[in-house]
Amino acid sequence: MPNKIVNPPELGRPRGFSHAIVAQPAARTVHLAGQIGDGSTVTEQFDNALARLLAALRACGGVPEDLVSLQVFVTDVAAYRAELKPLGNAWRKHFGNHYPAMGLFGIDALFEPSAMVEVMGTAVLQSP
């Protein structure tokens, strides 16, 4: 049984995320470390960081739909907003229409000086 997405109507229709996800019983939780990506644009780095995050998830036996929470850290929120359409395309390339509970955080810097984006998340695997 997959994790259950919950979007209460009083919170408004989410766009590009889910308000909450209920993990099903007998599941395994995977905490995915922050991943950065290569590239010269926010979109290129986001795309590559998502691929790296999914590589870690798949190594644990998970699939993209197992991701229940994602935090996106960016060093330039305005640059992120300016690339929403290509960022959405990068998201759908990896996750289709699966949207976990998400947060976007504008920060001053990342550990790697050239990094503009870092993603980290939590997944709940349904299979043993």
PAZAPA-4460 file (N, C-alpha, C; in steps of 0.05 Angstrom, whole numbers, plus 32768, in hexadecimal, padded with zeros to 4 digits):
% residues 128
    n_x    n_y    n_z   ca_x   ca_y   ca_z    c_x    c_y    c_z   seq   type   mol
   8011   7FE9   8000   8000   8000   8000   8012   8019   8000     1      M     A
   800E   802B   7FEE   801F   8043   7FED   8019   8056   8004     2      P     A
   802C   8069   8009   8027   807E   801C   800F   808E   8013     3      N     A
   8001   8099   8027   7FE8   80A8   8021   7FED   80C6   8021     4      K     A
   7FE7   80D3   800B   7FEA   80F0   8008   7FD0   80FD   8013     5      I     A
   7FD4   8111   8025   7FBD   811F   8031   7FC0   813D   802B     6      V     A
   7FAC   8148   801E   7FAA   8164   8018   7F90   816F   8021     7      N     A
   7F8E   8178   803B   7F75   8183   8045   7F6B   819B   8035     8      P     A
   7F52   819B   802E   7F47   81B1   801E   7F4A   81CD   802B     9      P     A
   7F4A   81CE   8046   7F4C   81E8   8053   7F68   81F4   8051    10      E     A
   7F7C   81E4   8049   7F97   81EF   8045   7F9B   81F9   8028    11      L     A
   7F87   81F5   8017   7F8A   81FD   7FFB   7F98   81E7   7FEB    12      G     A
   7F93   81E8   7FD1   7F9E   81D4   7FBF   7FBC   81D9   7FBC    13      R     A
   7FCD   81C5   7FC3   7FE9   81C8   7FC0   7FF2   81C6   7FA3    14      P     A
   8007   81D4   7F9C   8011   81D3   7F81   802F   81CD   7F82    15      R     A
   8037   81B5   7F7A   8053   81AE   7F7A   805C   81A2   7F94    16      G     A
   804A   819C   7FA6   8050   818F   7FC0   8036   8183   7FCB    17      F     A
   8039   8173   7FE1   8021   816A   7FF0   8023   8175   800C    18      S     A
   800C   8179   8018   800C   8184   8034   8016   816F   8048    19      H     A
   800F   8156   8044   8017   8142   8057   8017   8126   8049    20      A     A
   8026   8114   8054   8026   80F8   804A   8027   80E6   8063    21      I     A
   8014   80D3   8064   8013   80C0   8079   8021   80A7   8071    22      V     A
   8036   809F   807F   8045   8087   8079   8034   806F   8082    23      A     A
   8033   805B   8071   8024   8043   8077   8033   8031   808B    24      Q     A
   8024   8020   809A   8031   800E   80AD   8044   7FFB   80A0    25      P     A
   8057   7FF1   80AF   806A   7FDD   80A6   807C   7FE8   8090    26      A     A
   8081   8002   8091   8092   800E   807D   80AE   8014   808A    27      A     A
   80C1   8019   8079   80DC   8020   8082   80E2   803D   807A    28      R     A
   80ED   804C   808D   80F3   8068   8088   8110   806A   807F    29      T     A
   8115   807A   806B   812F   8080   8061   8134   809E   8062    30      V     A
   8149   80A7   806F   8150   80C3   8071   8166   80C8   805C    31      H     A
   8160   80D9   8049   8172   80DE   8032   8182   80F7   8037    32      L     A
   819D   80F4   8037   81AF   810B   803B   81AC   8120   8026    33      A     A
   81B4   8138   802C   81B4   814E   8018   81C5   8147   8000    34      G     A
   81BA   814E   7FE9   81C8   8149   7FCF   81C9   8163   7FC0    35      Q     A
   81E0   8169   7FB5   81E3   8180   7FA2   81E8   8175   7F87    36      I     A
   81E7   8186   7F73   81EA   817C   7F57   81FD   818E   7F48    37      G     A
   8206   8183   7F32   8218   8192   7F1F   8207   81A3   7F0D    38      D     A
   8213   81B8   7F02   8206   81C9   7EEF   820B   81E6   7EF5    39      G     A
   8204   81F7   7EE2   8208   8214   7EE5   81EF   8223   7EEA    40      S     A
   81D7   8216   7EEA   81BE   8223   7EF0   81B0   8215   7F07    41      T     A
   819D   8223   7F13   818D   8217   7F28   8180   81FD   7F1E    42      V     A
   8174   81FE   7F06   8166   81E7   7EFC   8179   81CF   7EF7    43      T     A
   8190   81D4   7EEC   81A3   81BE   7EE7   81AC   81B2   7F02    44      E     A
   81B1   81C2   7F16   81BA   81B8   7F30   81A3   81A9   7F3D    45      Q     A
   818A   81B3   7F3B   8173   81A6   7F47   816E   818B   7F3A    46      F     A
   816F   818A   7F20   816B   8171   7F11   8180   815C   7F1A    47      D     A
   8199   8164   7F1B   81AE   8152   7F22   81AC   8149   7F3F    48      N     A
   81A5   815C   7F51   81A2   8156   7F6D   818B   8142   7F72    49      A     A
   8175   8145   7F63   815F   8132   7F65   8168   8116   7F5C    50      L     A
   8177   8115   7F46   8181   80FB   7F3C   8193   80EE   7F52    51      A     A
   81A3   80FD   7F5F   81B5   80F2   7F74   81A4   80E9   7F8C    52      R     A
   8190   80F8   7F93   817E   80F1   7FA9   8171   80D6   7FA3    53      L     A
   8167   80D4   7F8A   8159   80BB   7F82   816D   80A3   7F80    54      L     A
   8186   80A8   7F79   819A   8093   7F79   819D   8087   7F95    55      A     A
   819E   8099   7FA9   81A0   8090   7FC5   8187   8081   7FCD    56      A     A
   8170   808B   7FC5   8156   807E   7FCC   8155   8062   7FBF    57      L     A
   815B   8061   7FA6   815A   8046   7F98   816E   8033   7FA4    58      R     A
   8185   803C   7FAD   8198   802A   7FBA   818D   801E   7FD4    59      A     A
   8179   802B   7FDF   816C   8021   7FF7   8154   800F   7FF0    60      C     A
   814E   800C   7FD6   8137   7FFC   7FCE   811E   800C   7FC9    61      G     A
   8121   8027   7FC8   8109   8038   7FC5   8105   8041   7FA9    62      G     A
   80EE   804D   7FA5   80E6   8058   7F8B   80DE   8075   7F90    63      V     A
   80DC   8086   7F7B   80D6   80A2   7F7F   80BC   80A7   7F8F    64      P     A
   80A8   8096   7F8C   808F   809A   7F9A   8091   8095   7FB8    65      E     A
   80A7   808A   7FC1   80AC   8085   7FDE   80B4   809F   7FEC    66      D     A
   80BC   80B4   7FDD   80C5   80CD   7FEA   80AD   80DA   7FF6    67      L     A
   80AE   80E0   8010   8098   80EC   801E   809D   8108   8027    68      V     A
   80B6   8111   8028   80BD   812C   8030   80D7   8134   8021    69      S     A
   80D7   814D   8018   80EF   8158   800B   80F3   8175   8014    70      L     A
   810C   817B   801A   8114   8196   8020   8127   819F   800A    71      Q     A
   8121   81B7   7FFF   8131   81C3   7FEA   813E   81DC   7FF6    72      V     A
   8158   81DD   7FF5   8167   81F4   7FFF   8173   8202   7FE7    73      F     A
   816E   821C   7FE5   8179   822C   7FCE   8187   8245   7FD8    74      V     A
   819C   824D   7FCA   81AB   8264   7FD2   819F   827E   7FC6    75      T     A
   818C   827B   7FB3   8180   8292   7FA6   8163   828B   7F9F    76      D     A
   8151   8293   7FB0   8134   828D   7FAC   812A   829A   7F93    77      V     A
   8133   82B3   7F8D   8129   82C0   7F75   8132   82B1   7F5C    78      A     A
   814A   82A6   7F5B   8153   8296   7F44   8142   827C   7F42    79      A     A
   813B   8271   7F59   812A   8259   7F59   810F   825F   7F4D    80      Y     A
   8103   8275   7F56   80E9   827D   7F4C   80EA   8283   7F2E    81      R     A
   8100   828E   7F25   8102   8295   7F08   8103   827C   7EF6    82      A     A
   810A   8265   7F02   810C   824C   7EF3   80F7   8238   7EFA    83      E     A
   80E0   8241   7F03   80CB   822E   7F0C   80C3   821A   7EF6    84      L     A
   80BF   8223   7EDE   80B6   8211   7EC9   80CB   81FB   7EC3    85      K     A
   80E4   8202   7EBE   80F8   81ED   7EBA   80FD   81DC   7ED3    86      P     A
   80FA   81E8   7EEB   80FC   81D8   7F04   80E6   81C4   7F05    87      L     A
   80CE   81CC   7EFE   80B7   81B9   7EFD   80BC   81A2   7EEA    88      G     A
   80C7   81A9   7ED3   80CE   8194   7EBF   80E2   8180   7ECA    89      N     A
   80F6   818B   7ED8   810B   8179   7EE5   80FD   8168   7EFA    90      A     A
   80EB   8173   7F0A   80DD   8163   7F1E   80CE   814C   7F11    91      W     A
   80BE   8153   7EFD   80AD   813E   7EF0   80BE   8128   7EE2    92      R     A
   80D6   812F   7ED9   80E8   811C   7ECD   80EF   8106   7EE1    93      K     A
   80F2   810D   7EFA   80FA   80FA   7F0F   80E2   80EF   7F1E    94      H     A
   80CD   80FF   7F23   80B8   80F7   7F35   809C   80F6   7F28    95      F     A
   809A   80FE   7F0F   807F   80FF   7F03   806E   8112   7F12    96      G     A
   8056   8109   7F1A   8043   811A   7F29   8042   8114   7F46    97      N     A
   8058   8107   7F50   805A   8101   7F6D   8066   811A   7F7B    98      H     A
   8057   8125   7F8E   8060   813C   7F9D   805F   8137   7FBB    99      Y     A
   8076   8134   7FC7   8077   812F   7FE4   8072   8149   7FF3   100      P     A
   8071   8147   800D   8071   815F   801E   808C   816D   8019   101      A     A
   808C   8187   8013   80A4   8195   800C   80A7   81B0   8019   102      M     A
   80C0   81B8   801B   80C6   81D3   8025   80DD   81DE   8014   103      G     A
   80DD   81F8   800E   80F2   8206   8000   80FE   821A   8014   104      L     A
   8118   821A   8017   8126   822B   802A   813B   823B   801C   105      F     A
   8139   8255   801E   814E   8267   8014   8164   826A   802A   106      G     A
   817C   8264   8022   8193   8264   8035   81AA   8275   8029   107      I     A
   81BD   827C   803A   81D3   828D   8031   81E7   827D   8020   108      D     A
   81ED   8265   8028   8202   8255   801A   81FE   8238   8020   109      A     A
   820A   8227   800F   820C   820B   8013   8229   8204   8017   110      L     A
   822F   81EC   8021   824A   81E4   8027   825C   81E5   800F   111      F     A
   8252   81DC   7FF8   8261   81DE   7FDF   825C   81FA   7FD3   112      E     A
   8270   820B   7FD1   826C   8227   7FC8   825E   822A   7FAE   113      P     A
   8261   8218   7F9B   8254   821B   7F81   8237   8211   7F80   114      S     A
   822E   8204   7F96   8213   81F9   7F97   81FE   820F   7F9C   115      A     A
   81E9   820D   7F8C   81D3   8220   7F8F   81BA   8212   7F9A   116      M     A
   81BA   81F7   7F99   81A3   81E7   7FA1   81AD   81CE   7FB0   117      V     A
   819F   81C7   7FC5   81A3   81AE   7FD3   8188   81A2   7FDA   118      E     A
   8184   8188   7FD6   816B   817B   7FDD   8171   8165   7FF1   119      V     A
   815F   8161   8004   8161   814A   8016   8144   8142   801D   120      M     A
   8141   8128   8024   8126   8120   8028   8123   8107   8039   121      G     A
   810B   80FF   803C   8103   80E6   804B   80F1   80D6   8039   122      T     A
   80F6   80BC   8039   80E6   80A9   802A   80DC   8094   803D   123      A     A
   80C5   8089   8036   80B9   8072   8045   80B5   805C   8031   124      V     A
   80C5   8046   8034   80C4   8030   8021   80AE   801C   802A   125      L     A
   809E   8013   8016   8089   8001   801C   8091   7FE4   801A   126      Q     A
   80A5   7FDE   800A   80AD   7FC2   8007   80C3   7FBB   801B   127      S     A
   80C5   7FA2   8024   80D9   7F9A   8037   80F5   7F9B   802C   128      P     A
***
